[in-house]
């Protein structure tokens, strides 16, 4: 077939679609419609919209496949109802909220990032992003919710697909709210789990774990993985952690994992692992560009890259297994 410009226009104007969805998430449109379907007039009143643009906004969400419209009444599609309604535990919009409020503007500086190799976020104003986020309790809660949202599918897959019957304990390093260790323990009643993160995360973690009824089987351990050793356990997990850091730090974290494990113990690392040919996992490659914008040295990586670092740290029998969507896990055995 002859080439057409359709895909070029679709991707080149993709920010239109992206910002429409991000705005709807930030405005809690899907949460409002989760309470009851509504017509354009009631939605305008709830959201404080003017006449101009309101109907176009909701009809755009229909055309994009996030809303349905029948006889002038809007309702969530099954996909939006499951994943974008804040009232449901399956909500993944935390990451999209952060994308709308923080990342969207920073990506306007992709060209300066590529030319300088320097991050383009709060660092430009002399702030350290993680320190800024962690210093504000509300921003911290939002960030930790975002991490749960973006990780939930992979967390469930790890809980189901790793041979947990061979192990008794696990620890999630950089645990955020603790969803990874929580899902593992829920699916494997014989296990006990630890969430390891900075002390300021403890209250949010414990609230989340208590809400799942897992307080007796999941505990929080405060620590700084730059300064402290990892918890001694059978399995060390790092989900969406390794890509935040430069290569020396990646290697250091894997070495700490090796020291924390007994013989036969396992390390599980997961991110949006880039395919070894670096030509298929567009999300993983885009995430690596996001690390360029967000961090001084972070980058995403291929499965072969990670296996090489694991072997350098002393792990054997290393392998890559796909989880869900763009995420895969890399497993190494001590």
WOQUI-V825834 format. One record per residue. N is the residue number from 1. RES is the residue in one letter. OMEGA is omega in degrees with one decimal (999 if undefined). Layout:
BEGIN
{{N/RES/OMEGA} {N/RES/OMEGA}}
END
This chain:
BEGIN
{{1/X/177.9} {2/X/177.3} {3/X/174.1} {4/X/-179.7} {5/X/-171.2} {6/X/-175.8} {7/X/178.1} {8/X/178.7} {9/X/-178.1} {10/X/-179.0} {11/X/-178.8} {12/X/177.5} {13/X/-176.2} {14/X/179.1} {15/X/175.2} {16/X/-179.5} {17/X/-177.6} {18/X/-175.9} {19/X/175.7} {20/X/178.0} {21/X/-178.9} {22/X/177.8} {23/X/179.7} {24/X/177.5} {25/X/-178.2} {26/X/178.4} {27/X/179.8} {28/X/177.8} {29/X/-175.4} {30/X/176.2} {31/X/176.8} {32/X/-179.6} {33/X/173.2} {34/X/177.1} {35/X/178.2} {36/X/172.1} {37/X/-175.5} {38/X/175.9} {39/X/-173.3} {40/X/-178.4} {41/X/-179.3} {42/X/177.5} {43/X/177.3} {44/X/-179.5} {45/X/-178.7} {46/X/-171.9} {47/X/179.8} {48/X/-179.3} {49/X/167.6} {50/X/179.9} {51/X/-174.9} {52/X/176.1} {53/X/-173.3} {54/X/-178.3} {55/X/177.3} {56/X/-179.3} {57/X/-178.2} {58/X/178.9} {59/X/173.6} {60/X/176.9} {61/X/173.4} {62/X/-178.2} {63/X/178.3} {64/X/175.5} {65/X/-179.8} {66/X/176.0} {67/X/169.6} {68/X/179.1} {69/X/178.4} {70/X/-179.4} {71/X/177.1} {72/X/-179.4} {73/X/-178.2} {74/X/174.9} {75/X/179.3} {76/X/165.9} {77/X/178.0} {78/X/179.6} {79/X/179.8} {80/X/179.9} {81/X/-177.1} {82/X/-168.7} {83/X/-172.8} {84/X/174.8} {85/X/-175.1} {86/X/-177.0} {87/X/-176.0} {88/X/-179.8} {89/X/179.0} {90/X/-177.6} {91/X/177.9} {92/X/-173.1} {93/X/-179.8} {94/X/177.9} {95/X/179.3} {96/X/175.1} {97/X/179.0} {98/X/177.6} {99/X/-178.2} {100/X/-173.0} {101/X/-176.4} {102/X/-165.3} {103/X/-174.0} {104/X/-179.5} {105/X/-179.1} {106/X/-178.3} {107/X/173.7} {108/X/-177.3} {109/X/179.1} {110/X/-178.6} {111/X/174.6} {112/X/178.6} {113/X/-179.6} {114/X/-178.3} {115/X/-177.4} {116/X/-172.9} {117/X/-175.6} {118/X/177.4} {119/X/-174.1} {120/X/-177.8} {121/X/-177.3} {122/X/-179.3} {123/X/-178.3} {124/X/178.1} {125/X/178.4} {126/X/179.3} {127/X/172.3} {128/X/-169.1} {129/X/-177.8} {130/X/178.4} {131/X/178.9} {132/X/-179.9} {133/X/-174.9} {134/X/-179.3} {135/X/-177.6} {136/X/-175.3} {137/X/-178.3} {138/X/176.6} {139/X/178.5} {140/X/179.3} {141/X/178.5} {142/X/179.0} {143/X/-179.0} {144/X/174.4} {145/X/179.3} {146/X/179.5} {147/X/175.6} {148/X/-177.8} {149/X/-176.2} {150/X/-174.6} {151/X/-169.2} {152/X/-177.8} {153/X/178.4} {154/X/179.1} {155/X/179.3} {156/X/-179.2} {157/X/178.0} {158/X/179.7} {159/X/-176.0} {160/X/-164.8} {161/X/176.7} {162/X/-178.6} {163/X/-175.0} {164/X/-179.2} {165/X/-178.8} {166/X/-173.5} {167/X/-178.7} {168/X/-175.4} {169/X/175.6} {170/X/178.3} {171/X/179.5} {172/X/-176.9} {173/X/-171.9} {174/X/-163.0} {175/X/-175.2} {176/X/179.4} {177/X/179.4} {178/X/-175.3} {179/X/-178.6} {180/X/-178.9} {181/X/178.3} {182/X/-178.9} {183/X/178.0} {184/X/-177.8} {185/X/177.7} {186/X/-176.9} {187/X/-175.7} {188/X/-170.3} {189/X/-179.9} {190/X/-173.7} {191/X/167.9} {192/X/-173.9} {193/X/177.4} {194/X/170.6} {195/X/-174.3} {196/X/-179.5} {197/X/178.8} {198/X/-175.6} {199/X/-176.5} {200/X/-179.4} {201/X/-169.8} {202/X/-177.3} {203/X/179.6} {204/X/177.9} {205/X/-175.7} {206/X/175.6} {207/X/-178.6} {208/X/-178.8} {209/X/177.7} {210/X/178.8} {211/X/177.0} {212/X/179.1} {213/X/-174.2} {214/X/-174.2} {215/X/-177.9} {216/X/-173.2} {217/X/-178.6} {218/X/-179.3} {219/X/177.4} {220/X/173.1} {221/X/-179.7} {222/X/177.2} {223/X/177.2} {224/X/-172.3} {225/X/170.9} {226/X/-174.8} {227/X/-169.8} {228/X/173.4} {229/X/178.4} {230/X/174.0} {231/X/174.4} {232/X/-173.5} {233/X/-179.1} {234/X/-178.2} {235/X/173.4} {236/X/178.5} {237/X/172.8} {238/X/-178.1} {239/X/-178.0} {240/X/179.6} {241/X/-170.5} {242/X/-175.6} {243/X/-179.3} {244/X/-163.8} {245/X/178.3} {246/X/-173.6} {247/X/177.9} {248/X/179.7} {249/X/174.8} {250/X/-179.4} {251/X/179.6} {252/X/-179.4} {253/X/177.6} {254/X/176.0} {255/X/177.3} {256/X/176.7} {257/X/-179.3} {258/X/-179.2} {259/X/-175.6} {260/X/-172.2} {261/X/171.6} {262/X/172.6} {263/X/-176.0} {264/X/177.2} {265/X/-173.9} {266/X/167.7} {267/X/176.0} {268/X/176.9} {269/X/172.3} {270/X/177.0} {271/X/171.1} {272/X/-172.0} {273/X/-179.8} {274/X/176.9} {275/X/-173.7} {276/X/177.0} {277/X/179.5} {278/X/-177.2} {279/X/-172.2} {280/X/-174.0} {281/X/-177.9} {282/X/-179.4} {283/X/178.9} {284/X/178.1} {285/X/175.8} {286/X/176.9} {287/X/178.3} {288/X/173.6} {289/X/176.1} {290/X/176.0} {291/X/174.0} {292/X/-178.4} {293/X/-171.5} {294/X/-170.4} {295/X/177.7} {296/X/-174.6} {297/X/-174.9} {298/X/175.5} {299/X/173.2} {300/X/-163.0} {301/X/178.7} {302/X/174.7} {303/X/179.2} {304/X/176.4} {305/X/-174.5} {306/X/177.3} {307/X/177.4} {308/X/179.1} {309/X/178.4} {310/X/179.7} {311/X/176.0} {312/X/-179.3} {313/X/178.2} {314/X/-179.4} {315/X/178.7} {316/X/177.1} {317/X/-177.1} {318/X/-178.9} {319/X/176.7} {320/X/176.0} {321/X/177.8} {322/X/178.6} {323/X/-178.9} {324/X/179.6} {325/X/-179.0} {326/X/-172.6} {327/X/170.8} {328/X/175.8} {329/X/173.9} {330/X/-174.0} {331/X/173.8} {332/X/-178.9} {333/X/177.1} {334/X/999}}
END
